[in-house]
Amino acid sequence: MDKYCKLHKIGEGSFGKAILVKSKEDGKQYVLKEINISRMSSKERKESRREVEVLANMKHPNIVLYRESFEENGSLYIVMDYCEGGDLYKRINAQKGVLFPEDQILDWFVQICLALKHVHDRKILHRDIKSQNIFLTKDGTVQLGDFGIARVLNSTLELARTCIGTPYYLSPEICENRPYNNKSDIWALGCVLYEMCTLKHAFEAGNMKNLVLKIISGSFPPVSCHYSYDLQNLLSLLFKRNPRERPSVNSILRKSFIAKRIEKFLTPELIAEEFSHRAFHKFGAHHVPAKRPAQGQISASPAPAQKITKPAAKYGVSLTCKKVVEMPKKFNEKKPPSRYKQAQQSPSKKVNPGEERRKMLEELARKRKLEYEREKKQREQINLLEQERVKRQEKERMEQINRVKEQGWRNVISCGGSGEVKAKRTVY
């Protein structure tokens, strides 16, 4: 603590205190998180130190930068960068009911997604995504922070079952005491996007019980109609009650209206790095992808071809392809049609990046159209089923009325206007 001068407390939560400090070395301001570990078991202390290691590996322009950590007098101290622009929650409240333009919302949202991608690619869950944990720097860059309750997933079976986080951002599976997973972070991401669109929480109630009921039902007031169909449709996907139906952060970033904004916030080199390590996902956070061989150098054991995402392809990450050896042609032999005609062309021919981008956008537009038509068919099927149900209910109601009428006429006929029959009926 000798290196820092305390200024004032800026927050307090389940993790401990957050204090604004000034470095005596460089004169800059930082956030110092003080976590009391004196009452923790040795296992919990080990877990805390492990989480600090996780923080130290988070190097991304849209994640609050970790500086250092140390232990003193039974407390763990973590030093992070200070974001002068405050948090997104305060920025939303400062609007006083005036809605943000869609461009501003999408710029913020893309940066949050890029940060979350960096986290999820390393099998880490944030578990407390909310507007109060999203910060703005002096130049307006969005940074995701407060990994104080993040958890590392060593395997897909190791799932956190604890109910942590602000109630407004809880997912249906957490409310139903089911395991927390990366799709629970996606639900919270949807809550933040809704908050940016409406300046309100998607799910609000007077007490916890009613709030949980609203979250489980998944019903929320619609956003303003002046926002685009793409934005409204994205919200409905993020708020799918079934976690499996929610998109991953990688599939969100592949949507055309989102993907075209990535270039504004990441350098070409960083885009290539972030979007080209599919193999990295399989081996966990400590696996380092093999380096590419130098130009002209032949690898001793070439790796199998791997699917590379479009942003990476655009910025020059080499695509592995099979080498085609041309066999001598037989006399009068017709050239068979080949699926790999493009691979047989001269290797010196360069691919036009503009053409690649156009094809990518056309493919995304086609997929979006198919998705829209699929949803339209589903809505039509639901409407038909509803109409059939209404008809069936109406038919049953009329049959019941007819049965009652028929029974009434039978009673009248059996009486025949005679007092004798009436006397007999009274006996029964």
PyMOL commands that set and color helices and strands:
alter all, ss='L'
color gray80, all
select helices_A, chain A and resi 42-56+88-93+102-120+131-133+167-169+172-175+182-198+208-217+229-238+243-245+249-253+256-259+262-264+268-274+278-283+310-314+341-344+353-415+419-427
alter helices_A, ss='H'
color red, helices_A
select strands_A, chain A and resi 4-13+16-23+29-36+66-72+75-81+124-125+134-136+142-144+151-152
alter strands_A, ss='S'
color yellow, strands_A
deselect
rebuild
show_as cartoon
